[in-house]
Amino acid sequence: METKKYSSYAEIEQDLEILKLEKEIYYQKMLLSIDKTKESILPSKSVSLLGNLYQKVFSGTYGTILKLLIPYVFNWYINRKRGD
């Protein structure tokens, strides 16, 4: 890269201003990228709604029966004969 030759201080100031604005643009892009990453990592509202639904289904008498029944059904499914 060749060294740029300036003929006035105004040209230097103009290039410095351009570099300053480019730096700010890249900084804002980085912040936006960080925010998008945070949003993709954090659970969404739909996940919390599923959690609430899970708590409602598995609470009370019906939930107790399901909690006892699920392991038996799961074991039956795993241990069943493949020909059936």
Buried (B, 14 or more C-beta within 10 A) or exposed (E): EEEEEEEEEEEEEEEEEEEEEEEEEEEEEEEEEEEEEEEEEEEEEEEEEEEEEEEEEBEEEEBEEEEEEEEEEEEEEEEEEEEE
